[in-house]
Amino acid sequence: MTAPPPHKKRRHDDYASTQDESFGVQSLPVAVLPDDFSGDPLDGEQYLAVVRREAAAAPGVFFAAHNPYAQSTLEASNLAPPPDAPTSITAIPSNDEDDRLIMPSTEWRTTFTRQFKNAREALSNPPLEPVKLTRDDLPKITNTNAWYAWIHGRPPPPTSAEEAEKHSAKKYEWRIREPSASLLLRLSTEQMLALLEAFPYWIAHRVTIPDSQTKASERSGGEVLQPLHARWLFALLLRLDGRLVSEEISTLRTLARACVAAITLSRIRRKAFRSRVRQQGGEGGAKAGDDNKNAVGIDGKEEEESKMRRDEAGAWMMIAIVAGVWGQSDLWEDARGDMRRIA
């Protein structure tokens, strides 16, 4: 067996004595200048030789002049905003304001968004076994009423007196369809967006939906999002493609704003209810002791705040998902402004 021709090695040996390896591979001829050469180069070969000699004589490291106004690297890193910080020029509110407005804290939003992203990544892997498809046809993308019936097993709530009369005559029953992995794998991105586009209307036109996942005694009845809707929204956003165009992002922003509006309306109703209770209490029993009244008032306020946080949890989760996963952090400032107006 003959060895390959050693032409590469010979070429390296030929250039080793005349070529400086620090300049890389030579592709143009370079003149050899005498040590006392100080004139102008006469041709390209001498010009390259002069450039090489000046480069070799120059120091290898350059230091800039001291800048007394420059910040150290550590200080700059401490002052740098976090990756999920809002990009607006407005001041970043503190957790004290969020707590006063009864909004999710920054720590909760960061932790929840990180865990949700991890869940999305885990579910992005293809299934290990083939998905079994059922024979029922999915509704057309633009048929909102059909999508409602597909999830709830009955037509959407009536919006007119005529529709209400028809509903009362037929007495529709709820046949709830819960979100599952097999169902979500059947839905395309367009179908999921169609469902997400319909939910703001369903949230605004609230009808109490029976929930098989929660005992009747455990339901408060004041949930901002129906438990079934919250589970469907969570599941859809868990599977939705993270790479969306502006029009599709607009659908998610509309959904998040619908959740903010639902929270706002719920708080306005609570505020009106408290006002009526105080008026009735003032008319009926104004002679109660001040100490007992204050103690009951403090305990009642804490209990009411705790209940309100539970009822609003599903809606805040949807806002956090849209803001954190799809980079719409300005939604938090919009929500904060609405909460300030009704505080």
N, C-alpha and C positions, 0 to 999 in steps of 0.2 A: 504494500500500500504506500503510495507516494504521498508525501506531505504537501500541503497547499503552498503556493508560492509565497515567500516571505516578503512581498513587496511593501506591505505596510510598515514592517519593522525597519526595512532598509531606509524608507523615506524618513522615518522618525530619527534614525541615526544620522542621516545626512544633514538634517536641519538642527540637530542638537547643539552644534558648536556655534551656529550663527543666529539662532532664534531664541529670544527670551520667552519662556513659557507663560509669563505673566501677561503677555499681550495676546494670547490666544494663537490660533492657527493663522499663519501668514499666507495671504492670497495675492499680494502685490509685491513687486521687487522693492527693496529698501537699500539705499546706498550706504556705504561704510564711510563715515566722516572721520577725518583726523581729529586728534584731541584739541588742536589749536584752531579748529574751524569756527569762525564767528561771522561769516558773511551771510548774504541772503541766499536761500536755496535757488538753484538754477533750473531744476526740473522736479518732477514729482517724486523721484526716488530720494533726492536730497531733502525735500519737504517732509516726507514721511520719517526720514532719519532724524531731522530736527525735532519733530513732534515727539518721537520716541525718547530722545535724549532729555527733553524738557519734562516729559512725564516721569521718567526714571529719577530725575533730580528733585522732583516735587515731593513733599511729605505725603505719607500714605493716609494720614488722619487729619481732618480739619476741625478746628474748634471755633464755634461762633462766639462773638463777643458777648459778655455777660449782660443779660437783660434783667434789670432789677424789678421789673413789673411782671415777670413771668411767674406763674404758679407752679408749685411742685407737682409731680405726677400723682402723688398721694392725695394732695388737696383737690386736684382736678377730678379724680375718681370719686372722692367723697361728695363733691358738689354736682356730679353728673346725675341727671334724672334717671329713674328706673326705666326699663324698656317699655313698660305698659303705661307710662305717665302720659296724661293728655298733652297734645301738641298745641293747645290754644295758649294765648299769651296771658290769660287770666290767672290769678293766683290759685295755687292748688289748695283746696279746702283741707282743713285738718280733720282728724278723726273725731274731735270734739263736736264739730258742726254736724258731721254725719250722725253721731250719737244723739245729738239734740233733735235732729230731723227724723230720727228713727229710721236711718238708712243703713245698708250693709257697710261694714268698715272696710278699709283698704286691705287689711290682713285677710279678712274673709274673702273678698273678691279675688285676691291674688291666689290664695290656696284653692278656692273652688275652681277658678279658671284653669289652673295647672292640672288639677285632678281630672277635670273634664277633657282637657286636651289629651291626657294620658289614656283616658277611656276611648276617645276617638281613634287614637293611634292603635290601640289594642284591637279594636273592632274593624280596622281597615284591612286586616289580613283576610285572605280568601277563606271560606269555610272548608273544613276538612272533608265533609261529606256533601254530596249533591243536595241542593235545596228542592224539597218536594213542593210542587206548585199545585194549587187547587184549581178547579175548573171555573170558579166564578170570575166573571169579567170585571176588570177595574173600570171605574167611571171615566168618562172623557175628561181631559184635563180642564176644560173650561166650564164643566157642569158642577157648580158649587153645591147645588141642592143634592145632587147624586153623591157627592163626596160626604156630605153630612149624613145621608141615609146609610152610606157604606160603613161609617164609624158608629153611628148611634142606632141603626136599625129602624129608623122612623124618619119622616120628613122633618125639615127644620121648623123651628117655632113660627107660628103665624105672625105676620106683620100687618094684617088688616082684619077688620071685623068679619069679612066674608071668609077668609082663611081660618079664623078662629072657630067659626061655626062649623066648617067642614071637619076640623080636627076634633071638636067635641062630639060630632056625630059618629065618627069612625073609631074613636078611642084607641089611638095607636099605642102600642107597647114598646118599651125600650128593649132592644136587642144589641147590647153593647159589644163592640169589637175592640179588644185590648191590643196595644202594639206588641209585636213579637218580632224576633229576628227573621223568621221566614217571611212575614209580611213586609218588613222593611227592605229585605233583599229583592223583593219583587218590584219595588217602586223605583222609578228612574229619578234623576235629579229634577227633571221638569215636573213630574208628578208630585214630588215632595214640595217643590216650590209652590205648586198650585194649592196644595193643602195649607201651607204656611200663609199663603195669600188670603185664604178664606177664614183663617182663625180670628183675625181682628174683628170681623163682623160677628162671628159667633161669640166672642168675648163681650162685645158691646151689647148684644141682644141676649142677655143672660137668662137661661132657664135652668132650674135645678135638675141635675142629672143624677140618677141613682148610681151609687158607687159600690161595686161588689168587693173592692179591695179594702174598704174601711167599714168598720161597724157603725151602725146608725147612731149608737150612743157616743161614739168618738168624734163624729162630724159636728163641727160648730155651726155650719150653715153660712158662715160669713167669709168663706174662702174667696179671695179675689179671682183666682183661676179655679175653675172646676177641677177636682182631682183627676178626672179622666182626661181633660184637655191638657193639664200640666204634664201628665205622663206621655201623651202623644207628642206634645211639643218637645219635650226632653228627648224622646226617642228619635224624632225627625232631625233635630239639630245634631244629635249624636252621629247620624249617618250621612248628613248632607255634605256635599263636596265642599272642601275649604277654598277652592279656587273658583270664585264667582265673579261675574262681570258687574258693572255698576248698576244695571237695572235689577239684577237679582239681589244685590246688596240692599237696594232700596226696599225690596220686599221684606227683608229682615229688619230694617230700620222701622218700617211701618208696624211690624209685629211688636218690636220693643216699645215703640211709642204707644201702642194700644195697651200694653201692660202698664206703662206709666199712667196713662189715662184711667185705667181701671183702679189702680192704687189710689190715685187722686180722688176719684169719685167715691171710693170706699171710705176714705178718711173724711170727706165732706159729710157723708151720711152718718158716720160715727159722731162727728162734731155736732151735727144737728140733733142726733139722738141724745147726746149728753146734755145739750142745752134744754131739751124738753124735760129730761129727768130732773135737772136742777130747778126748773120753773115749777114743776109739780111738787118737788120736795119743799121748795120755799113756801108754796101755798098751803101745804098740808101739815108740815112739822117744823116750823121755824124756831121752836122753843128748845131744840136739842142742844146739849152742851157743846161748847166750842172745842174742848179737848177731844171728846169722843168723835166729833165731826171731822177734825183734822186727821186723827188716827185712821178712821175709816177711809178718808179721802186719799191718804198716801197709799194704803194697801190696795185700794181699788184702782188707783192710777197705775201701780206696778203690774197688777193682774191684767188690766186692760191693755197695757203696752205689750206685755208678753203674748196675749192673745192676738193682738194686731200683727206682731211679728210673725206668728205662726200662719195667720191667714194670708199674709202678703208674701210668704217665702217663695211660693211657686212663681209668682210674677217677677220677683227680684232675680230669681235664677235665670229666667229667660233673658232679662236685660243684661245680666252679667255674661251670659254665653255670647250674645250678639256683640257686645262691646269688647269682650276679651278675645274671642276666637277669630272674629272677622274685623278686628281693629277699628271699632266704632266707639272709641272711648269718650267722644264728645256727648254721647247719650247720657252719661252720668251727670254732666253739668246741666243738661236739659232737665233731667229728673230732679236734680237738686233745686233748680229754679222753681219747678212746680211745687215741690215740698215746702219751700220757703213761703210761697204765696198762701198756702193753706195752713201754715203752722200757727 
